[in-house]
């Protein structure tokens, strides 16, 4: 009886599938040529959480084969076989990196040929210049395929990666300073507000973040703002002093690579009002700019009268905001009222100095800048009078008129100078002959725009 049982066990073991395993190892960075054959189906399985794998290649037909691919823990245990594997139908192939410090390993292709299965395994190594990376476990790949006894020929290639690893995650979170918001990489703001951008959510891939660098990549015309960098370069603050788009750039570096990101701050123009700003001032200290004041006067009063709106004289129909290199008057026009716009120089303006410009806004109208003479000189307390404001069209006209003149469509000769104070041609009396005009209904306004600026 004992003899019969022993013979049965030997026969059962002999019937289990078996694979002759051969390994062909290529020189590092020298990929082996692939053999001709039919693609053989296989599926990658998750290897998350495995830490006891042995280097090498292991065909697995049963739980006993599975144990050979692992190092036992102090209690003699090894990780469990994946729960959805049925060894009656499927087998496993385990590939674990054999080169110390390898970055990854992958079964890339299995081909069926007359002499069995050819399994192409690629192991990726870190470039020689990269610092060592701490890993929790040796890289491995685990695939499932039909449970077959075919001979297996492993083609084992090793190549260096192009880089030391993925770049660090650079994260920019911007908010209105003091708002308590979580922050985002794209926000909207209003002229005069202070922006706070933070990089504390950035993450290194290897080691820690060693370098953080900020720069203001893009700022709108007329802006003279500068970044103030916080402690440890973790964050920056800056005032937005013109309408348009500000683009804040962040560059970081960890132990191996650099990463970058952007923060976008879009400053929307008001639906109505006028704006005073400087051009050619981006590289100048704000303290060196000539002092000027934007005034909006309710006609027929003059500058300095009870109908004047300025930084020191806010009105119910006008609110004045200030920032670096900018003054913004937001209007709430009253019915049957007219408004005159002027700029008062509190300091002498010398030729070639920063240029003073004014823009007017109306809902749905693309504003056009009007700038004082490029090389003109202004005495202290001199006033640059832009004229009355055509609120509906965001243009200026002769303040001696009781109402804005008729707006007409115009075709300007190619050689004629481009108007510098209006988006459409205004014809005050007496009529001018600088353009060929055809009377027509006013053209429809262009669609609203939040960032476009025309500098003339």
C-alpha positions as CSV (number, residue, x, y, z in Angstrom):
1,X,0.0,0.0,0.0
2,X,2.8,2.4,0.9
3,X,4.6,1.6,-2.4
4,X,1.5,2.4,-4.5
5,X,1.0,5.8,-2.8
6,X,4.7,6.8,-3.4
7,X,4.4,5.9,-7.1
8,X,1.3,8.0,-7.4
9,X,3.1,11.1,-6.0
10,X,6.0,10.7,-8.3
11,X,3.7,10.4,-11.3
12,X,1.8,13.6,-10.3
13,X,5.0,15.7,-10.0
14,X,6.1,14.5,-13.3
15,X,2.9,15.7,-15.0
16,X,3.3,19.4,-13.8
17,X,4.4,21.8,-16.5
18,X,8.1,22.6,-16.6
19,X,10.1,25.2,-18.5
20,X,13.8,25.1,-19.5
21,X,15.0,28.6,-18.8
22,X,17.9,30.2,-20.7
23,X,19.1,33.8,-20.3
24,X,20.9,35.8,-23.0
25,X,22.4,39.0,-21.5
26,X,23.4,41.9,-23.7
27,X,26.2,44.4,-23.0
28,X,24.9,47.5,-21.3
29,X,23.4,50.0,-23.8
30,X,23.6,47.4,-26.6
31,X,20.1,46.2,-27.4
32,X,19.8,42.6,-28.8
33,X,18.1,42.0,-32.1
34,X,14.6,40.5,-31.7
35,X,13.9,37.1,-33.2
36,X,11.1,36.5,-35.8
37,X,8.0,34.9,-34.4
38,X,4.3,35.3,-33.4
39,X,3.4,37.8,-30.6
40,X,2.3,35.9,-27.5
41,X,-0.4,37.4,-25.3
42,X,0.5,38.4,-21.7
43,X,-0.8,40.8,-19.1
44,X,1.1,43.0,-16.6
45,X,0.0,42.6,-13.0
46,X,0.5,45.2,-10.2
47,X,3.7,45.0,-8.2
48,X,2.8,47.7,-5.7
49,X,3.8,46.8,-2.1
50,X,6.2,44.0,-2.9
51,X,9.5,44.3,-1.0
52,X,11.0,40.8,-0.6
53,X,11.7,39.8,-4.2
54,X,14.9,38.1,-5.3
55,X,16.9,39.3,-8.3
56,X,16.4,37.1,-11.4
57,X,13.8,35.5,-13.6
58,X,11.2,33.0,-12.4
59,X,8.6,30.9,-14.3
60,X,5.8,30.3,-11.7
61,X,3.3,27.4,-12.3
62,X,2.2,26.9,-8.6
63,X,2.6,28.3,-5.1
64,X,5.8,26.3,-4.6
65,X,7.4,28.1,-7.6
66,X,6.2,31.4,-6.3
67,X,8.1,30.9,-3.0
68,X,11.4,30.6,-5.0
69,X,11.1,34.2,-6.2
70,X,11.0,35.7,-2.7
71,X,13.1,36.0,0.4
72,X,11.4,34.8,3.5
73,X,10.7,37.2,6.3
74,X,11.8,36.3,9.9
75,X,8.7,34.2,10.3
76,X,9.3,32.2,7.1
77,X,6.5,34.0,5.1
78,X,6.5,35.3,1.6
79,X,4.0,37.6,-0.1
80,X,0.8,36.0,-1.2
81,X,0.1,34.9,-4.7
82,X,-2.1,37.4,-6.6
83,X,-5.7,36.5,-5.7
84,X,-7.0,36.3,-9.3
85,X,-4.4,33.9,-10.6
86,X,-5.7,30.4,-11.5
87,X,-2.7,28.1,-12.0
88,X,-4.8,25.5,-13.8
89,X,-5.1,28.0,-16.7
90,X,-2.5,30.7,-16.2
91,X,1.2,30.9,-15.1
92,X,3.3,33.9,-13.9
93,X,6.7,35.1,-15.0
94,X,8.6,37.3,-12.5
95,X,11.4,39.5,-13.6
96,X,13.4,41.3,-10.9
97,X,16.3,43.6,-11.5
98,X,19.7,42.1,-11.2
99,X,21.8,45.3,-11.5
100,X,22.2,47.2,-8.2
101,X,20.6,50.7,-8.3
102,X,18.5,49.9,-11.4
103,X,15.7,52.3,-12.0
104,X,13.1,49.9,-13.5
105,X,12.6,46.6,-15.3
106,X,9.9,45.6,-17.8
107,X,8.8,42.6,-19.8
108,X,8.3,44.3,-23.1
109,X,7.4,41.5,-25.5
110,X,6.9,37.7,-25.7
111,X,7.3,36.0,-29.0
112,X,6.4,32.3,-29.8
113,X,8.9,30.6,-32.1
114,X,9.7,26.9,-33.0
115,X,12.0,26.6,-29.9
116,X,9.6,28.1,-27.3
117,X,8.9,31.5,-25.9
118,X,11.3,34.4,-26.3
119,X,10.8,36.9,-23.5
120,X,12.3,40.4,-24.0
121,X,13.1,42.1,-20.8
122,X,14.5,45.7,-20.5
123,X,16.2,46.9,-17.4
124,X,16.7,50.7,-17.2
125,X,19.7,52.0,-15.3
126,X,20.3,55.5,-14.0
127,X,22.8,57.7,-15.9
128,X,26.3,57.5,-14.3
129,X,26.1,61.1,-13.3
130,X,23.0,60.7,-11.2
131,X,23.2,60.5,-7.4
132,X,22.1,57.2,-5.8
133,X,18.3,57.0,-5.2
134,X,16.9,55.3,-2.2
135,X,14.3,52.7,-3.1
136,X,12.1,50.6,-0.9
137,X,12.4,47.5,-3.1
138,X,14.3,46.1,-6.0
139,X,12.4,46.9,-9.3
140,X,10.4,44.0,-10.6
141,X,7.8,43.2,-13.3
142,X,5.1,40.5,-13.0
143,X,3.2,39.1,-16.0
144,X,0.5,36.5,-16.5
145,X,0.3,34.2,-19.5
146,X,-1.1,30.8,-20.5
147,X,0.2,28.0,-18.3
148,X,2.4,26.2,-20.8
149,X,5.6,24.0,-20.6
150,X,7.4,25.7,-23.4
151,X,11.1,26.5,-23.1
152,X,11.7,30.1,-22.2
153,X,14.5,32.2,-23.6
154,X,15.0,35.5,-21.8
155,X,16.6,38.2,-23.8
156,X,17.9,40.5,-21.0
157,X,18.9,44.1,-22.2
158,X,20.2,46.9,-20.0
159,X,20.2,50.5,-21.0
160,X,20.9,53.8,-19.3
161,X,18.0,56.3,-19.0
162,X,18.1,59.6,-20.8
163,X,17.7,61.4,-17.5
164,X,18.0,60.8,-13.7
165,X,14.2,60.7,-13.4
166,X,11.0,62.7,-13.8
167,X,11.3,66.5,-13.0
168,X,10.2,67.7,-9.7
169,X,6.6,68.9,-9.4
170,X,6.6,72.7,-9.5
171,X,3.3,74.2,-8.2
172,X,2.4,77.9,-8.2
173,X,-0.6,78.9,-6.1
174,X,-1.6,82.6,-6.4
175,X,-4.3,84.5,-4.5
176,X,-5.3,88.0,-3.6
177,X,-3.1,88.8,-0.6
178,X,-5.1,88.6,2.7
179,X,-8.1,86.9,1.0
180,X,-7.6,83.6,2.7
181,X,-8.1,81.7,-0.5
182,X,-6.4,78.4,-1.2
183,X,-4.7,79.8,-4.3
184,X,-4.7,78.7,-7.9
185,X,-2.4,78.8,-10.9
186,X,-4.9,81.1,-12.7
187,X,-6.8,83.9,-11.0
188,X,-8.4,87.3,-11.8
189,X,-7.7,90.5,-9.9
190,X,-8.3,94.2,-10.1
191,X,-5.7,97.0,-10.5
192,X,-4.3,98.1,-7.1
193,X,-4.6,94.7,-5.5
194,X,-1.6,92.8,-4.1
195,X,-1.0,89.3,-5.3
196,X,0.6,86.5,-3.2
197,X,2.1,83.5,-5.0
198,X,3.3,80.5,-3.1
199,X,5.3,77.4,-4.0
200,X,5.0,75.3,-0.8
201,X,3.0,72.6,-2.6
202,X,5.9,71.8,-5.0
203,X,7.4,68.3,-4.5
204,X,10.8,66.9,-5.3
205,X,11.2,63.5,-7.1
206,X,14.7,62.8,-5.8
207,X,16.0,64.2,-2.5
208,X,14.7,67.7,-1.6
209,X,14.1,71.0,-3.4
210,X,17.5,72.7,-3.4
211,X,16.7,75.8,-5.5
212,X,13.6,78.0,-6.0
213,X,13.8,80.9,-8.5
214,X,10.9,83.3,-9.4
215,X,10.6,85.7,-12.3
216,X,7.9,88.0,-13.7
217,X,7.8,86.6,-17.3
218,X,5.0,88.8,-18.6
219,X,3.4,92.0,-17.5
220,X,0.9,94.3,-19.3
221,X,1.9,97.6,-21.0
222,X,2.2,100.4,-18.5
223,X,3.1,98.1,-15.6
224,X,6.1,99.0,-13.4
225,X,5.5,96.3,-10.8
226,X,8.3,94.2,-9.3
227,X,8.3,91.0,-7.3
228,X,9.1,90.9,-3.6
229,X,10.6,87.5,-2.7
230,X,9.7,86.0,0.6
231,X,11.8,84.0,3.1
232,X,13.5,81.0,1.6
233,X,12.2,82.0,-1.9
234,X,9.0,80.0,-1.1
235,X,6.7,82.8,-2.2
236,X,6.5,86.3,-3.8
237,X,4.2,89.2,-3.6
238,X,3.6,92.1,-6.0
239,X,0.9,94.7,-6.8
240,X,-1.0,94.6,-10.1
241,X,-0.8,98.1,-11.5
242,X,-2.3,97.8,-15.0
243,X,-5.0,95.8,-16.6
244,X,-3.9,92.8,-18.7
245,X,-2.1,89.5,-18.0
246,X,0.7,88.9,-15.5
247,X,2.7,85.7,-15.8
248,X,4.8,84.6,-12.8
249,X,7.3,81.9,-13.5
250,X,8.7,79.4,-10.9
251,X,11.8,77.2,-11.5
252,X,12.8,74.6,-8.9
253,X,15.5,71.9,-8.7
254,X,15.8,68.8,-6.7
255,X,18.8,66.4,-6.4
256,X,18.7,65.5,-10.1
257,X,16.4,67.7,-12.3
258,X,14.7,71.0,-12.8
259,X,11.0,71.7,-12.9
260,X,9.0,74.8,-13.8
261,X,5.5,76.1,-13.6
262,X,3.5,79.4,-14.2
263,X,1.0,81.4,-12.3
264,X,-1.4,83.5,-14.5
265,X,-3.0,86.7,-13.1
266,X,-5.6,88.3,-15.4
267,X,-6.5,91.8,-14.4
268,X,-9.8,92.7,-16.1
269,X,-10.4,96.2,-17.3
270,X,-13.3,98.2,-15.8
271,X,-16.5,98.5,-17.8
272,X,-16.2,102.3,-17.6
273,X,-13.6,104.8,-16.5
274,X,-10.2,106.2,-17.3
275,X,-6.7,105.0,-16.5
276,X,-3.5,106.9,-16.2
277,X,-0.2,105.0,-16.4
278,X,3.4,105.3,-17.5
279,X,5.1,103.7,-20.5
280,X,8.8,102.9,-20.7
281,X,8.9,102.5,-17.0
282,X,9.3,98.8,-16.6
283,X,13.0,99.1,-15.5
284,X,12.7,102.3,-13.5
285,X,12.4,102.6,-9.8
286,X,8.8,103.7,-9.0
287,X,10.2,106.5,-6.8
288,X,11.9,108.0,-9.8
289,X,8.7,108.5,-11.8
290,X,7.4,112.0,-12.1
291,X,4.4,112.7,-9.9
292,X,1.2,113.2,-11.8
293,X,-2.5,113.3,-11.0
294,X,-5.4,112.1,-13.0
295,X,-8.4,114.3,-12.8
296,X,-11.9,113.7,-14.0
297,X,-14.0,116.9,-13.9
298,X,-17.8,117.2,-14.1
299,X,-18.4,119.9,-16.7
300,X,-18.7,122.8,-16.7
301,X,-16.5,123.0,-13.6
302,X,-12.7,123.2,-13.9
303,X,-9.8,121.4,-12.3
304,X,-9.7,121.9,-8.5
305,X,-13.4,122.9,-8.3
306,X,-16.1,121.0,-6.4
307,X,-16.7,119.0,-9.6
308,X,-13.2,117.5,-9.6
309,X,-12.5,113.9,-8.9
310,X,-8.9,113.0,-8.1
311,X,-6.9,111.0,-5.6
312,X,-7.7,113.5,-2.9
313,X,-11.2,114.3,-4.0
314,X,-13.4,111.2,-4.5
315,X,-16.9,111.7,-5.7
316,X,-20.1,109.7,-5.8
317,X,-19.8,109.4,-9.5
318,X,-16.0,108.7,-9.6
319,X,-13.7,106.6,-7.4
320,X,-9.9,106.9,-7.8
321,X,-7.6,104.0,-7.1
322,X,-3.8,104.2,-7.1
323,X,-1.0,101.7,-7.5
324,X,2.7,101.7,-8.6
325,X,2.8,103.7,-11.8
326,X,-1.0,103.7,-12.2
327,X,-4.1,105.7,-11.3
328,X,-7.5,104.3,-12.2
329,X,-10.7,106.3,-12.1
330,X,-13.9,104.2,-12.1
331,X,-16.9,106.2,-13.3
332,X,-20.6,105.9,-12.7
333,X,-21.8,108.5,-15.2
334,X,-24.9,110.4,-14.3
335,X,-27.5,111.3,-16.9
336,X,-27.1,114.5,-18.8
337,X,-23.6,115.0,-17.3
338,X,-20.3,115.4,-19.2
339,X,-16.8,114.7,-17.9
340,X,-13.5,116.2,-18.8
341,X,-10.2,114.4,-18.3
342,X,-6.8,116.0,-17.6
343,X,-3.4,115.1,-16.2
344,X,-1.7,117.5,-13.8
345,X,2.1,117.3,-13.6
346,X,3.3,117.8,-10.0
347,X,7.0,117.5,-11.1
348,X,8.8,118.8,-14.2
349,X,8.7,116.3,-17.0
350,X,12.0,116.3,-19.0
351,X,12.3,115.2,-22.6
352,X,12.8,111.5,-23.0
353,X,11.4,110.7,-19.5
354,X,8.8,108.1,-18.7
355,X,5.7,108.8,-20.9
356,X,2.3,109.5,-19.4
357,X,-0.6,107.7,-21.1
358,X,-4.3,107.6,-20.6
359,X,-6.8,104.9,-21.6
360,X,-10.6,105.2,-21.5
361,X,-13.0,102.2,-21.1
362,X,-16.5,101.5,-22.2
363,X,-18.3,98.2,-22.0
364,X,-17.5,96.2,-25.2
365,X,-15.1,98.8,-26.6
366,X,-11.5,98.0,-27.2
367,X,-9.6,100.9,-25.5
368,X,-6.8,102.8,-27.3
369,X,-4.0,104.6,-25.5
370,X,-3.5,108.3,-25.7
371,X,0.0,109.3,-24.7
372,X,1.6,112.7,-24.0
373,X,4.3,113.9,-26.4
374,X,7.1,111.3,-26.5
375,X,9.8,113.9,-26.0
376,X,7.7,116.8,-24.8
377,X,8.6,118.8,-21.7
378,X,6.0,119.8,-19.1
379,X,6.5,122.4,-16.4
380,X,5.5,121.8,-12.8
381,X,1.7,122.1,-12.3
382,X,1.2,122.0,-16.1
383,X,-2.0,120.3,-17.2
384,X,-2.3,118.0,-20.2
385,X,-6.0,118.4,-21.2
386,X,-7.3,115.4,-23.1
387,X,-10.8,116.9,-23.6
388,X,-14.2,115.7,-22.7
389,X,-14.9,112.0,-22.4
390,X,-17.3,110.3,-24.9
391,X,-18.5,107.7,-22.3
392,X,-20.3,105.6,-24.9
393,X,-17.3,105.2,-27.2
394,X,-14.4,105.5,-24.7
395,X,-12.8,108.4,-26.7
396,X,-12.1,112.1,-26.1
397,X,-13.5,115.2,-27.9
398,X,-13.3,118.9,-27.8
399,X,-14.6,120.0,-24.4
400,X,-16.0,123.2,-26.0
401,X,-18.7,121.1,-27.7
402,X,-21.9,120.6,-25.7
403,X,-22.0,116.9,-26.6
404,X,-19.8,114.3,-28.4
405,X,-19.6,114.8,-32.2
406,X,-21.1,112.3,-34.6
407,X,-19.0,109.1,-34.9
408,X,-18.4,108.1,-38.5
409,X,-16.8,105.2,-40.1
410,X,-13.5,106.2,-41.6
411,X,-11.0,104.8,-44.2
412,X,-7.6,106.2,-43.6
413,X,-5.1,106.5,-46.4
414,X,-2.2,104.1,-46.1
415,X,0.3,106.9,-45.8
416,X,-1.8,109.0,-43.4
417,X,-0.9,109.0,-39.7
418,X,-2.9,106.8,-37.4
419,X,-5.1,108.7,-34.9
420,X,-3.6,108.6,-31.4
421,X,-6.6,109.3,-29.1
422,X,-9.5,107.3,-30.4
423,X,-10.5,103.9,-31.6
424,X,-12.9,105.5,-34.2
425,X,-12.5,108.8,-36.1
426,X,-14.0,111.8,-34.3
427,X,-14.6,114.8,-36.5
428,X,-15.0,118.0,-34.4
429,X,-15.7,121.3,-36.2
430,X,-14.3,122.6,-38.4
431,X,-14.1,119.4,-40.5
432,X,-10.7,118.1,-41.2
433,X,-9.4,116.7,-44.5
434,X,-7.0,114.1,-43.1
435,X,-9.3,111.1,-43.9
436,X,-11.7,110.0,-46.6
437,X,-15.0,109.4,-44.7
438,X,-18.3,107.9,-45.7
439,X,-21.3,108.7,-43.5
440,X,-22.8,105.6,-42.0
441,X,-24.3,104.3,-38.8
442,X,-21.7,103.8,-36.1
443,X,-20.0,100.4,-36.5
444,X,-21.0,97.8,-33.9
445,X,-18.4,97.6,-31.1
446,X,-16.0,94.7,-31.1
447,X,-16.6,91.9,-28.6
448,X,-15.5,92.6,-25.0
449,X,-11.9,91.8,-24.3
450,X,-10.2,91.3,-21.0
451,X,-6.6,91.6,-22.0
452,X,-6.1,93.2,-25.4
453,X,-4.3,96.5,-25.5
454,X,-3.6,98.7,-28.5
455,X,-0.6,100.9,-28.1
456,X,-0.4,103.7,-30.7
